[in-house]
Amino acid sequence: MRLSHWFLLACSLVLLVGCGEGDGGGDATSTSGATTTDTDADTTDGAAPRLKLVNVGVFEQPLLAIPVPGTEQVAVVEKVGRIRFVTGMTGDETVRDGRVVLDLTDDVSTGGEQGLLGLAFHPEWPKDPRIFINYTDVDGDTHVEARTLAGASGSATAPQQLLQ
């Protein structure tokens, strides 16, 4: 398994552990298209906490899912070059799309460990609506850019190169 697959798996588990509530006993169930799995661990005797895995979304090579500050949305970074703002990632139903706020699919190389690899919101977001991204272009060169979003519902503006 590639390092990127392990990283994605680890990030997914961290996300799922933070969102899960277990109440079953080692069985897998499907409700409204969302798959869940509970472990048998019991937290009352000092054992490891329960883990409930929930399929919250289906995206094209997702690498990162982080909350959009000040909203109920989640920003999903797809390695292929898209950032989507998604609502409804509760585990009740599997999300399959979201509003694309940045699409770099024509500018991003996705071979090996390349692609759109990172996203951070400015610490004062949404007051300062800049996002910071890291990606590799079609030549394999790394770019770190700042882009301004036109509000929580708008798309990103032209880049300000921070590192190239």
C-alpha positions in Angstrom: 0.0 0.0 0.0 1.4 3.4 -0.9 2.3 6.0 1.7 -0.5 8.3 0.5 -3.0 5.5 1.0 -1.8 4.9 4.6 -2.0 8.7 5.3 -5.5 8.9 3.9 -6.5 5.9 6.0 -5.0 7.4 9.1 -6.7 10.8 8.5 -10.0 9.1 7.8 -9.8 7.1 11.1 -9.0 10.3 13.0 -12.0 12.0 11.4 -14.3 9.1 12.1 -13.1 8.6 15.7 -13.9 12.2 16.4 -17.4 11.9 14.9 -18.5 8.4 15.9 -20.7 7.2 18.7 -20.8 3.4 19.2 -23.9 1.5 20.4 -23.6 -1.8 18.7 -21.6 -4.9 19.2 -19.3 -5.7 16.3 -21.9 -5.7 13.6 -22.0 -3.8 10.3 -25.2 -2.1 9.3 -26.4 0.1 6.5 -28.9 3.0 7.1 -29.9 5.4 4.3 -26.8 4.4 2.2 -24.3 5.0 5.0 -22.3 2.0 6.2 -21.3 1.8 9.9 -19.2 -0.6 11.9 -18.9 -0.8 15.7 -16.2 -2.4 17.8 -16.8 -4.6 20.8 -14.6 -2.4 23.1 -16.3 -1.3 26.4 -15.2 2.1 27.9 -16.6 1.4 31.4 -13.7 -0.9 32.4 -10.8 1.3 31.1 -10.7 -0.5 27.7 -10.3 1.4 24.5 -13.3 3.6 23.5 -15.8 2.3 21.0 -15.1 3.0 17.4 -17.9 3.6 14.9 -16.9 3.8 11.2 -19.4 5.8 9.1 -19.1 6.3 5.3 -19.8 10.0 5.2 -18.9 10.8 1.6 -17.7 9.6 -1.8 -15.3 11.8 -3.6 -12.5 11.5 -6.2 -9.2 10.7 -4.3 -10.1 12.7 -1.1 -7.0 13.6 1.0 -8.4 15.9 3.6 -11.7 16.9 5.2 -11.7 19.9 7.6 -14.5 22.0 9.0 -15.0 25.4 7.3 -14.7 27.9 10.2 -17.9 29.6 11.2 -20.2 27.3 9.1 -21.7 23.8 9.2 -19.8 22.9 6.1 -16.8 20.7 5.6 -14.0 21.4 3.0 -13.0 18.3 1.1 -9.7 18.3 -0.7 -9.5 16.0 -3.7 -6.0 15.0 -4.9 -7.2 15.5 -8.5 -7.3 19.3 -7.9 -10.7 20.2 -6.5 -11.8 21.7 -3.2 -15.5 21.2 -2.4 -17.6 22.7 0.4 -20.0 20.1 1.6 -23.0 20.2 3.9 -24.7 17.2 5.5 -21.6 15.1 6.4 -23.4 13.6 9.4 -23.3 10.0 8.5 -27.0 9.8 8.1 -26.6 9.7 4.3 -23.5 9.3 2.1 -22.6 12.7 0.5 -21.5 12.3 -3.1 -20.9 16.0 -4.2 -20.5 19.5 -2.9 -20.0 23.0 -4.2 -16.6 23.3 -6.0 -14.9 26.4 -4.7 -11.6 25.7 -6.4 -10.9 23.6 -9.5 -7.3 23.1 -10.5 -7.8 19.8 -12.3 -6.1 21.1 -15.5 -3.1 22.5 -13.6 -2.4 19.7 -11.2 -0.3 16.6 -11.7 -1.7 13.6 -9.9 1.0 11.0 -10.5 2.5 9.3 -7.5 2.7 11.5 -4.5 1.6 14.6 -6.4 -1.7 16.5 -6.7 -3.6 19.0 -4.6 -2.1 18.1 -1.2 -3.1 20.6 1.4 -5.5 23.3 2.5 -5.5 25.7 5.5 -7.9 28.5 6.3 -6.5 31.9 7.5 -6.7 32.0 11.3 -9.1 35.0 11.1 -11.4 33.3 8.6 -14.1 34.3 7.5 -13.1 37.9 8.5 -9.9 37.3 6.3 -11.3 35.0 3.6 -7.9 33.6 2.4 -7.2 30.0 2.0 -3.7 28.5 1.6 -3.1 25.6 -0.7 -0.3 23.3 -1.7 -0.2 21.4 -5.0 2.2 20.1 -7.6 1.7 21.4 -11.2 1.8 19.3 -14.4 5.6 19.7 -14.5 5.9 18.3 -10.9 6.8 21.7 -9.4 5.4 22.5 -5.9 3.3 25.6 -5.4 2.1 27.2 -2.2 -0.6 29.8 -2.8 -3.0 32.1 -1.0 -6.4 32.6 -2.6 -9.3 34.7 -1.5 -12.7 33.2 -1.4 -15.7 35.4 -2.3 -17.4 34.6 1.0 -18.3 31.1 2.3 -20.4 30.5 -0.8 -18.1 31.9 -3.4 -15.3 30.5 -5.5 -11.6 31.3 -5.1 -9.9 34.2 -6.8 -6.6 34.3 -8.7 -3.6 33.1 -6.7 -1.0 34.9 -4.8 2.2 32.8 -5.1 3.9 32.2 -1.7 6.3 29.5 -2.8 7.1 28.1 -6.2 
